[in-house]
Amino acid sequence: MSIRRIEPGRRMSAAVVHGGTAYLAGQVGEPGDDVSAQTKTVLAHIDRLLAEAGTDKSKLLQATIWLADMKDFGAMNAVWDSWVDPANPPARATGESKLAGPEYLVEIIVIAAV
């Protein structure tokens, strides 16, 4: 089976497609934005990468969401709920973690069928 790397860099690829599955790297928003704006940006990045992989959010299998502070859970969920395909929601986990820097409030990682 072939492996296709999307936006490969020295350290990582933005996505990898293998065996009918697309694995996306963690996506973050614009530093300085609030969690709602960062979540919207993250989901736009995810839409773009899924399209490049030949799939879309209706084929999400799993999502892992990291928040810098769980106090932002409701605001992030409001954006997520308006974006996710309600007929095809993925398995999902959300946790609190230190992210790459204090300017990042949310990071989302997804896996999707192609």
The 8 nearest C-alpha neighbors of each residue, nearest first, counted from 0:
[[1, 18, 2, 17, 19, 3, 16, 20],
 [0, 2, 17, 3, 18, 16, 4, 19],
 [1, 3, 17, 16, 4, 0, 15, 18],
 [4, 2, 16, 15, 1, 5, 17, 14],
 [3, 5, 15, 7, 14, 12, 16, 6],
 [4, 6, 14, 7, 13, 12, 15, 3],
 [7, 5, 13, 12, 8, 4, 14, 11],
 [8, 6, 12, 5, 4, 11, 13, 9],
 [7, 9, 11, 10, 12, 6, 13, 5],
 [8, 10, 11, 7, 12, 6, 13, 4],
 [11, 9, 8, 12, 7, 13, 6, 24],
 [12, 10, 8, 9, 7, 13, 24, 6],
 [11, 13, 7, 14, 6, 8, 5, 4],
 [12, 14, 24, 6, 5, 23, 7, 11],
 [15, 13, 23, 5, 12, 22, 24, 4],
 [14, 16, 4, 22, 3, 21, 5, 17],
 [17, 15, 21, 3, 20, 2, 22, 4],
 [18, 16, 2, 20, 19, 1, 15, 21],
 [17, 19, 20, 0, 16, 1, 2, 21],
 [18, 20, 113, 17, 112, 16, 21, 111],
 [19, 21, 112, 113, 17, 18, 16, 111],
 [22, 20, 16, 111, 110, 15, 112, 113],
 [21, 23, 110, 15, 14, 16, 109, 20],
 [24, 22, 14, 109, 13, 108, 110, 21],
 [23, 25, 13, 14, 108, 26, 22, 12],
 [24, 26, 108, 107, 106, 23, 27, 109],
 [25, 27, 107, 106, 41, 24, 108, 44],
 [28, 26, 106, 41, 105, 25, 103, 37],
 [29, 27, 37, 40, 41, 30, 38, 103],
 [28, 30, 32, 37, 31, 27, 40, 103],
 [31, 29, 102, 32, 103, 28, 37, 104],
 [30, 32, 102, 29, 33, 103, 37, 28],
 [33, 31, 30, 36, 29, 37, 34, 28],
 [32, 34, 36, 35, 37, 31, 104, 30],
 [33, 35, 37, 36, 104, 38, 75, 32],
 [36, 34, 38, 37, 33, 75, 74, 39],
 [35, 37, 39, 38, 33, 34, 32, 40],
 [36, 38, 28, 34, 40, 39, 35, 29],
 [37, 39, 41, 35, 40, 36, 34, 42],
 [40, 38, 36, 42, 37, 41, 43, 35],
 [41, 39, 43, 37, 28, 38, 42, 36],
 [42, 40, 38, 44, 28, 27, 43, 39],
 [41, 43, 45, 39, 44, 40, 46, 38],
 [42, 44, 46, 40, 45, 41, 39, 47],
 [45, 43, 41, 47, 42, 46, 48, 40],
 [44, 46, 42, 48, 43, 47, 49, 41],
 [47, 45, 43, 49, 44, 48, 42, 50],
 [48, 46, 44, 50, 45, 49, 43, 51],
 [49, 47, 51, 45, 50, 46, 52, 44],
 [48, 50, 52, 54, 55, 46, 51, 47],
 [51, 49, 53, 47, 54, 52, 48, 55],
 [50, 52, 48, 53, 49, 47, 54, 5],
 [51, 53, 49, 50, 54, 48, 21, 16],
 [54, 52, 50, 51, 113, 49, 55, 48],
 [53, 55, 113, 49, 50, 52, 58, 112],
 [56, 54, 49, 57, 58, 50, 46, 53],
 [55, 57, 59, 58, 84, 46, 83, 54],
 [58, 56, 87, 55, 84, 59, 88, 86],
 [59, 57, 56, 112, 111, 55, 60, 54],
 [60, 58, 111, 56, 89, 57, 61, 110],
 [59, 61, 89, 111, 110, 90, 58, 112],
 [60, 62, 90, 89, 110, 109, 91, 59],
 [63, 61, 109, 91, 108, 90, 89, 64],
 [62, 64, 92, 108, 91, 107, 93, 109],
 [65, 63, 107, 93, 106, 92, 94, 62],
 [64, 66, 94, 106, 95, 105, 93, 96],
 [67, 65, 105, 95, 68, 104, 69, 96],
 [66, 68, 104, 96, 97, 95, 98, 105],
 [69, 67, 66, 70, 95, 71, 104, 96],
 [70, 68, 71, 72, 95, 66, 67, 94],
 [69, 71, 68, 72, 73, 74, 66, 67],
 [70, 72, 69, 74, 73, 68, 75, 34],
 [73, 71, 69, 75, 70, 74, 76, 66],
 [74, 72, 76, 75, 71, 77, 70, 69],
 [75, 73, 77, 71, 76, 72, 35, 78],
 [74, 76, 72, 78, 77, 73, 35, 71],
 [77, 75, 79, 73, 78, 74, 80, 72],
 [78, 76, 74, 80, 75, 79, 73, 81],
 [77, 79, 81, 76, 75, 80, 35, 82],
 [78, 80, 76, 82, 81, 77, 83, 75],
 [81, 79, 77, 82, 78, 83, 76, 85],
 [80, 82, 78, 79, 83, 77, 84, 76],
 [83, 81, 79, 80, 78, 84, 42, 85],
 [82, 84, 80, 79, 85, 81, 88, 56],
 [83, 85, 87, 86, 57, 88, 82, 56],
 [86, 84, 87, 88, 83, 80, 82, 57],
 [85, 87, 84, 88, 57, 83, 89, 58],
 [88, 86, 84, 57, 85, 89, 58, 59],
 [89, 87, 85, 84, 86, 83, 90, 59],
 [90, 88, 60, 61, 59, 91, 62, 87],
 [89, 91, 61, 60, 62, 88, 92, 59],
 [92, 90, 62, 61, 63, 89, 93, 64],
 [91, 93, 63, 64, 62, 94, 90, 61],
 [94, 92, 64, 65, 63, 91, 95, 66],
 [95, 93, 65, 66, 64, 96, 92, 69],
 [94, 96, 66, 65, 67, 68, 69, 93],
 [97, 95, 67, 98, 65, 66, 94, 68],
 [96, 98, 67, 99, 95, 100, 101, 66],
 [97, 99, 100, 96, 67, 103, 101, 104],
 [100, 98, 97, 103, 101, 102, 106, 27],
 [101, 99, 102, 98, 103, 97, 104, 30],
 [100, 102, 103, 98, 99, 104, 97, 67],
 [103, 101, 30, 100, 31, 104, 32, 29],
 [104, 102, 101, 30, 100, 105, 98, 27],
 [103, 105, 67, 66, 34, 102, 106, 101],
 [106, 104, 66, 65, 103, 27, 67, 38],
 [105, 107, 27, 65, 26, 25, 64, 66],
 [108, 106, 64, 25, 26, 63, 65, 109],
 [107, 109, 25, 63, 62, 24, 23, 26],
 [110, 108, 62, 23, 61, 63, 22, 111],
 [109, 111, 22, 61, 60, 21, 59, 23],
 [112, 110, 59, 60, 21, 58, 20, 113],
 [111, 113, 20, 58, 19, 21, 59, 60],
 [112, 19, 54, 20, 53, 21, 111, 52]]
